[in-house]
Amino acid sequence: MSLSRRRFLTNTTLSAAGIPLLATLGSDFCEASTENPIDWSMGFPGDAVLLNRNENPIGPSSAAIEAAKNGIARSFRYADPDSIRGLLAEHHSLEKDEILVGTGSGEILKIAPLVFARDGNVVATLESYRQCPAFSEKLGSSVKWVNLRKHKNYSYDVKGLIEAVDDKTGLLFAVTPNNPTGTILPYEDMKIIADSLPRHVLFVIDEAYVHFQKEGKSGIDLVKEGYNNVLVTRTFSKAYALAGLRCGYGIGHPDIMKKISNFGCGPTSTNMAGFGAAIASLADDAHLQRSRKFVSDTRKFYQTQFSRLGITTLSGPPIFIMAEFGDRTSEISAELRKQKIYVRDGKEWALPNHIRISYGYEQENQAFFRAIKKLI
Ligand SMILES: Cc1ncc(COP(=O)(O)O)c(C=O)c1O
């Protein structure tokens, strides 16, 4: 099937399901310029099934797309995220100087170790997202890895994390819900960690997928309770589906924010399209609810399909699932790759018997299971 036809079908089905994604920003938009065609494939074959990058296929809300277009017309100017900080402060009932906006939350996750752990070590969980600890290693810091408690449902080893802290530790990093296991670090455990840390250690809580979990207390409540050694990061990339527009933010005590802003997160970190889309997304609660429902429905689909096939899974609130293929894991992911179905090998996170599958569009998810059924 040609790429255009495939995209057309995808768009039609999604619009029928009330999902605005490519109904608005679809093949027509992507392929409008035939004189100077743009390669939107991001280095993958044009007809690839991309289930490898934790992107949210629901796409931006129509309001976000409109605002981004308005931003593009103004993109001869630098985008100063000051007003986003104000809106986020209102949204979270915080002060503006407790918030910094970055080029995705990734910018903040790189600056934090630069400021707080350059001459020391970082404590982090091995089976988890690596951006912050990996960057620390590049800066020359060492990382003290602590395992998830595999036999206790892959929960965080809170005691192990606390015990790994020494007088050289500059930063303790935790992701909740965790990528790739979906593990949640409960608020009570966050508090135990924050209470036990020496004041010089920054506790970074990466909440990139928090919108998909049941509402309740989060790292932000620690900041509100006055913990001045906590930095929470959040992003517009996941629940708001704006990954390509690069807008995320950090929340913490103003002193932490000042130190971070010496190295970035200033008026040139955001772009005009992302600026507009982030503001419009924040006001579009209906789209956020659609996004949550889409993810929860897709998770049920994956869980049911895997369970029918007798394959064990690890899944939590986020937009991906880990499936256990044991000693056939590498072989299966290589076979999928040959069929242009891209997933991630769990060995990246020391989980070599698992494959992480990011949820895709309905047709992509079905293509995945068609392939898996033939492979197992
Ligand atoms: C746990 C986690 N944190 C942060 C990020 C980076 O997000 P952003 O797009 O805001 O840089 C990702 C991206 O996949 C992630 O999985």
Ligand as a Chemical Component Dictionary entry (heavy atoms), coordinates in Angstrom:
data_LIG
# 
_chem_comp.id                   LIG 
_chem_comp.type                 NON-POLYMER 
_chem_comp.pdbx_formal_charge   0 
_chem_comp.three_letter_code    LIG 
# 
loop_
_chem_comp_atom.comp_id 
_chem_comp_atom.atom_id 
_chem_comp_atom.alt_atom_id 
_chem_comp_atom.type_symbol 
_chem_comp_atom.charge 
_chem_comp_atom.model_Cartn_x 
_chem_comp_atom.model_Cartn_y 
_chem_comp_atom.model_Cartn_z 
_chem_comp_atom.pdbx_ordinal 
LIG C1 C1 C 0 10.697 9.580  31.520 1  
LIG C2 C2 C 0 10.955 10.622 30.493 2  
LIG N1 N1 N 0 11.340 11.836 30.892 3  
LIG C3 C3 C 0 11.588 12.821 30.017 4  
LIG C4 C4 C 0 11.479 12.605 28.669 5  
LIG C5 C5 C 0 11.856 13.729 27.732 6  
LIG O1 O1 O 0 10.761 14.445 27.405 7  
LIG P1 P1 P 0 10.832 15.856 26.665 8  
LIG O2 O2 O 0 10.219 15.635 25.354 9  
LIG O3 O3 O 0 10.037 16.755 27.565 10 
LIG O4 O4 O 0 12.261 16.276 26.593 11 
LIG C6 C6 C 0 11.091 11.354 28.190 12 
LIG C7 C7 C 0 10.975 11.110 26.735 13 
LIG O5 O5 O 0 10.706 10.051 26.259 14 
LIG C8 C8 C 0 10.820 10.338 29.134 15 
LIG O6 O6 O 0 10.447 9.108  28.747 16 
# 
loop_
_chem_comp_bond.comp_id 
_chem_comp_bond.atom_id_1 
_chem_comp_bond.atom_id_2 
_chem_comp_bond.value_order 
_chem_comp_bond.pdbx_ordinal 
LIG C1 C2 SING 1  
LIG C2 N1 SING 2  
LIG C2 C8 DOUB 3  
LIG N1 C3 DOUB 4  
LIG C3 C4 SING 5  
LIG C4 C5 SING 6  
LIG C4 C6 DOUB 7  
LIG C5 O1 SING 8  
LIG O1 P1 SING 9  
LIG P1 O2 DOUB 10 
LIG P1 O3 SING 11 
LIG P1 O4 SING 12 
LIG C6 C7 SING 13 
LIG C6 C8 SING 14 
LIG C7 O5 DOUB 15 
LIG C8 O6 SING 16 
# 
